[in-house]
Amino acid sequence: MKKFSQLFLVLISTLGFAQCEITGKSSLVVGEKSNYNIKKDAQCKECYRWASTGGIVVESDNRLDSVEIMPVNAGNSTLSVQYISENGNITKCSKDISILTKEDSEETPAETAKKEDCDIDVTNYETRKISNDRLGFFSNSSKDFSYTWEVLYKNGQKQYSTEKAPQFSYSKDNQIVTVSVTVVSKSCYKKFTKPYDDNFWKFF
C-alpha cells in the first residue's frame, strides 16, 4: 500500500487531469450524515483519494468510490476526490456543499407570535421563475404586513429585501440555498425558512 501511495503521488505530479462529477446533496444540516459517490472507473477498488475542507468530515474509508460525510459546522464546505482512471488519466473533481443549522433548514414557522391572537395570516410563500436568472417570491396574504427577506447563495453570499414580492438573481454556478422571510404586523411576527436543494433545481 505504501508503494502504491508513492506511485499515486508521482503520477499526479506528472500527468494531466480529467474531470469527473460527484453526486450527492448540495446542502446538508449539521449532524445529517450523507453519502457521496462518483463513477466507478478507477484502476483499482482502493484507488480513490477523498478530502474535505470546511465544516464536513469524511467518516468512511476515503480510498473507495463513495464516502460518508458528517457535517459538523454550518457554512460553506468542499468535498473533493482524485484518482487514476482505467485509461491512465488522473481524474479530479470537487463539490461545494452548504451546511445549515437545524433552524435554517426548517420549512415551518420558526418563530411565531407571542400573543395567541396574532393577526398574520401568512402560511407560506410561492416561488416563481421570472426569467432564466431571476426568481420571484410571493406571499399568500393580501394584507399589508412588513416583510424582510434573506436569501443565502451557494457561495455564502446573502441578499436582502423589504419588498412584499421581491425578486432575486441566481445562476447555475451560484444557486440559492435557502430563503427566509420574517413577516411583521403591529401585534406579532412570524418567520419562515425554506431550503432549495438539488432536487428543486433539477426540476425547476
ChimeraX attribute file (.defattr): number of C-alpha atoms within 10 A of each C-alpha:
attribute: neighborCount
match mode: 1-to-1
recipient: residues
	/A:1	7
	/A:2	7
	/A:3	7
	/A:4	10
	/A:5	12
	/A:6	10
	/A:7	11
	/A:8	17
	/A:9	10
	/A:10	11
	/A:11	16
	/A:12	17
	/A:13	10
	/A:14	9
	/A:15	13
	/A:16	11
	/A:17	16
	/A:18	14
	/A:19	11
	/A:20	15
	/A:21	15
	/A:22	19
	/A:23	13
	/A:24	14
	/A:25	16
	/A:26	19
	/A:27	23
	/A:28	22
	/A:29	21
	/A:30	20
	/A:31	17
	/A:32	13
	/A:33	16
	/A:34	14
	/A:35	14
	/A:36	15
	/A:37	15
	/A:38	17
	/A:39	12
	/A:40	14
	/A:41	15
	/A:42	21
	/A:43	15
	/A:44	15
	/A:45	11
	/A:46	14
	/A:47	19
	/A:48	24
	/A:49	18
	/A:50	21
	/A:51	16
	/A:52	17
	/A:53	13
	/A:54	18
	/A:55	18
	/A:56	26
	/A:57	18
	/A:58	18
	/A:59	11
	/A:60	14
	/A:61	14
	/A:62	17
	/A:63	18
	/A:64	19
	/A:65	23
	/A:66	20
	/A:67	19
	/A:68	15
	/A:69	19
	/A:70	19
	/A:71	25
	/A:72	18
	/A:73	17
	/A:74	19
	/A:75	19
	/A:76	19
	/A:77	22
	/A:78	16
	/A:79	21
	/A:80	16
	/A:81	23
	/A:82	22
	/A:83	29
	/A:84	23
	/A:85	19
	/A:86	12
	/A:87	9
	/A:88	13
	/A:89	18
	/A:90	21
	/A:91	21
	/A:92	21
	/A:93	17
	/A:94	17
	/A:95	18
	/A:96	19
	/A:97	23
	/A:98	28
	/A:99	27
	/A:100	24
	/A:101	16
	/A:102	13
	/A:103	13
	/A:104	18
	/A:105	23
	/A:106	17
	/A:107	16
	/A:108	14
	/A:109	19
	/A:110	15
	/A:111	12
	/A:112	16
	/A:113	16
	/A:114	11
	/A:115	10
	/A:116	8
	/A:117	9
	/A:118	15
	/A:119	16
	/A:120	20
	/A:121	14
	/A:122	17
	/A:123	13
	/A:124	17
	/A:125	15
	/A:126	10
	/A:127	12
	/A:128	13
	/A:129	12
	/A:130	13
	/A:131	10
	/A:132	10
	/A:133	12
	/A:134	13
	/A:135	16
	/A:136	15
	/A:137	20
	/A:138	15
	/A:139	19
	/A:140	12
	/A:141	14
	/A:142	9
	/A:143	12
	/A:144	10
	/A:145	17
	/A:146	14
	/A:147	20
	/A:148	16
	/A:149	21
	/A:150	16
	/A:151	19
	/A:152	19
	/A:153	22
	/A:154	22
	/A:155	17
	/A:156	14
	/A:157	10
	/A:158	13
	/A:159	12
	/A:160	15
	/A:161	15
	/A:162	14
	/A:163	13
	/A:164	19
	/A:165	15
	/A:166	16
	/A:167	17
	/A:168	15
	/A:169	16
	/A:170	16
	/A:171	12
	/A:172	9
	/A:173	9
	/A:174	13
	/A:175	19
	/A:176	24
	/A:177	23
	/A:178	23
	/A:179	22
	/A:180	22
	/A:181	24
	/A:182	20
	/A:183	22
	/A:184	18
	/A:185	16
	/A:186	10
	/A:187	12
	/A:188	16
	/A:189	21
	/A:190	22
	/A:191	22
	/A:192	23
	/A:193	21
	/A:194	19
	/A:195	19
	/A:196	17
	/A:197	17
	/A:198	15
	/A:199	10
	/A:200	9
	/A:201	11
	/A:202	7
	/A:203	6
	/A:204	8
